[in-house]
Amino acid sequence: MTVNEIKADGHKIVAKVDMLPKINSEFESTKIIGNAIVSFSKIFKKLKPDINLILGDRDEMLASAIAAYHMNIPNAHIHGGDKSGGLDEYTRHAITKLSNIHFAATKKSAKRILQMGEKSEFIFHTGSPSIDQILKNKITKKIELEKKYKIKITGNEILLLQHPVTTELDETEIQIIETLNAIIKLKKRTIIVGSNLDPGNDIIHKNLIKSAARYDFIKFYPTLPRNDYLGFLKNCGVLVGNSSSGIIEASFFKKPVVDIGTRQWFREKGPNVIGVKYFSQKSIFNAIVKALKLKS
């Protein structure tokens, strides 16, 4: 969620944390955590919050948790205990151990938090807050998406969201190329959303821009407002990539998902998710075809 989206919800921004504009290496990723710890510490000293509410497993969330912990500010962690298999899982568990209150998305996640030695009376099985946003109907309607983005949505579109895998940076380019080649072979209208800011994102974006410029059935958006993204997800034919939204939000919509690679491999998944463990054009192509048949 962007600053503008938070403002649009009627909330006042009382402080901003300085972050690096781009992260293209492990060194920069480490540097951003250090800078963020200092920034969060200054903000906490000024604002003196009663509690620090943290979501997920991002590096900036870890920085926030470290700063609050050392300033005796209680941390409350949402989505602790989830198991993915990627480097983010270590960050998530580190945040859990720095936190006082835990809001688990699933019963298995709550059990993992308990197994890490956290007190049962401070572990709550609440589900994912992402679903609350959907239930409150904060989703852009199909007709509004068509008007805003000047496209016709038929319900057979491919929605692609693929992030770099921080433990497989040397393979980032071949991974996105294999995915794009499968999509190009299908020749179906594809809506591509830019990846997160983890190291390797510049390589992914370079290839996405190139494909969108070459093929008129591919539309690339570096970023999308969350409500628009949920609208596309609800109305597309299949979600392809390695985003956690394929595990959480897509399952709510009962939307077919082709989940590629190791990033979400150990996540709890619904029957709508087809897993492709390796980035292979042929395997991805076959999985998308299968997923679109599930839809129909």
N, C-alpha and C positions, 0 to 999 in steps of 0.2 A: 504494500500500500504506500502510495506517494504522499508527500506533504500536502499537496493540493487536494487529494482525496480525503485526507484527515480533516482538513479545513472545511471541505464541502459537507462533511458529516456534522459540522457545528462545533468542533473541538478547537481550542486555542493551543497553538504551539508555544510552549513556554521556554524551550531550549532546543538548540540544534547541535549535533555532534559532528565534529570535523572528521571527514573520511577521505581516503585517497580516491581520486576520480576514476582511476582504472587500476585493475589488479592483473598483471600479466606474468607474475612469477611467484614462486613460493616465498621469496624474500619480501616482496611487496605485501603478500598476504599476512606474513608475520608482522611486518611493520604496521599494518593497519590495526592489528590487535593492540599493539603497544600504544599507538596514538589514541585509539578509542578508549583505552583504560584511563589515560590521563584526562581526556575530555569528559568522560562520564564522572570521574572523580571531582572535577571542578564543578560540574552541574549539580551533583549530589550535595556537595558542600554548600552551594548557594541555595538550593531548593529544599534541602532537608526532607526528602520524601519519607512517608511512613512505610512504604513497601515498594519493591521493584518487581514489576510484572514482566516476565520474559517469555517469548514464544520460540520454540523450536531449537535449531542447532547451528545457527549462523555464527560466524566468528565475532561479529559485533555484539551478539547476545552474550557470548562468553566473556567478552571484555566488560560488558555491563554487569554481569554476575560477579566477576572478580572485584570490580570496583566497589559494588554494594557490599559484598561479603566483608571486605577489609575495612569498611566504614560502619559496620554493624547495622546495616539496613537489610531487613529480611527479603529474601528472594522468593518469588512465587513463579513456578515454572510450568508452562503449558506444553503438552506433547512430550513430556519426559518418558523414558522407558521404551520408546519406539525402537525397533531394530531394522536397520536398512542394509548394513554390510559395508557401507562406504566410510570414508574418513569422517564425515559429518556425525556418524554414530558416536565416535569418541568425544567429539565436542559436546554432543547432547548429554552423554553420561557425565562429563565433567561438570556441566551446568547443573545436572541433577544433584551431584554431591555438594555443590555450593548453595543449594536451595533449601528452604525451610518448609515450603508448601508445594504440593505437586498435584497438577491437574492432568490426569492420564486420559488419552483418547480411547484406549481399549482396556479390557480386563487383563489381557496378557501384558500390556505395558505397565499397568498398575502393579502386577505381580513382579515384574523385573525391578521396578523401583524399590519394592519391599525387599527383594533379594540383594539389593545394593546396600541394605542396612538402614534405609530410611524408616521412620516411625509410621506405623499403619494409620494412626489417628490424623496424620497430615497428608495422607494420600487419598485423592478423590477421583473416582472414575466419572468424568464429565462428558466424554465424547470430544469431537473436534469442533472448535469455534467456527471453522469454515462453513460447517453445515448450518449454523445459526444465520449466517449472512444469506444463504440460499433460502432458508425458511422465511426470512423477513422480506423475501421477494426483491432483494437488492441486485437484480440481474437485468441487464439491458435486453429489451425485447427484440425479437427477430426483425421486425419492421424498422426499428430504430437503427439496428446494426446495418441493414441494407442501405438506408438513407445516408448514414454517417460515413460508411466506408465504400459506398457506391458499388456494391456487389449484390448479386442474387444468390440467396442461400437456399439450396435445394434439400439439404439434409444428408447429402452424400459426400460432403467435403471432408478432406483430411485436415486435422488441426495438428500442427507439429510444434512441440516444445522440447528441445533437447539441450541439456546443460553439460558443461565439461565435467569430467570425473577427475577430481583432484589427485587421485592416486594413479591415474593413467594419462597424464598430460602428454606423454610422447605419442599417444594414440589418438589424440583429440581430432586431428584433421581427417585421418582415415575413418574414424567413427562417423563424423558428420557426412563425409562423402558417401559412405556406404548407405546411410539413411536416405540421403538426397537421391542417390541413384535408383533406389527402390521406388521412391515417389515419382521420379521422372519417368520411369518405366511404366508406371500405372497411368500417367497422364490425367490424373484427376485434379480438380481444383483444390489447391492446398493453401491454407492460411498458416503462415509461420510466424511465431512470436519469438523475439530475441531471447537469448539465454540470460542467466544471472551474471553477476560480475566476478565470478570465481576465475582464477588463472586459467587461461585457455579460451576465454570468451571472445577475444579478438579474432582467433582462428576460426571459430564457429561463425561469427558474424560475417567475416570476409567471404566464406563459402555460401552463406545464405543470401547475401547481397548479389553475388555472382549468379546464382541460380534464378533468383527473382528477375534479374535483368535479362536473362536468356530465355525464360519460359513464361509465356503470358498466363498460364494457368496457376502460377505460383505468386502469391501476394505475401510480402514480408513486412512486418511491423516490429521495429526494434523494441517498442514497449506498447502495452495496452492497459488502459484503466481496468482494474480488477473486475468491475461490473460488466465491462465489454467482453473480457476474456471468458467470464462465466457464461455470458450469452452465447458466444461462439461454441463453447464446450457443450452447452445444452442442445444446440441446434446442428452440430456437425455430425458426420457419419462415424468418425473414429478419431481418437486421440493417439498420436504416435510420439514416442520419445522416452524420456526418463524422469519426468516431473512427478513430484509427490501428488499433484492434482489428479494424476491418473489413478492413484490409490484411494484418495479421499473423495474429492468432489465428483469425479467421473463415476464412481461407484454409486453415489447418491442419485445421479441421473440415469443409472443403469446403462451408461455409455460404453461401448466397446473400446478397449485400450490395448495398444501394442506397447508393452513396456520393455525397453531394450537395455541390455547391459547389466552391470552390477550395482548401479547407484541405488536402486530400490529393490534389489533382488530378494532380500530377506524380510521385506515388509509383509505384514498381513494383507492378503489380497482377496478381493471378491471374485466371483465367477466371471465377471466381465473382463478380467485382465488376462491377456495372452502374453506370456513371458518369452522373450527371445534373449538368451543369455549372451550371445556374441554378436558383434556388429558385422553382419553378413548381408549383402544386398539381397541374395536369394531368400534367406530366412526371414528378413524383414518384409520383403514383397509378399511372400506366402502368408505371413501372419496378418498383414493388412487385408489381403483378400479374404482370409478366414473371418477376420473381425467384421468386415462389411457384410458378410453373409449372416453373421450372428445378428447384426442390426436388423436385417430384413426378415 
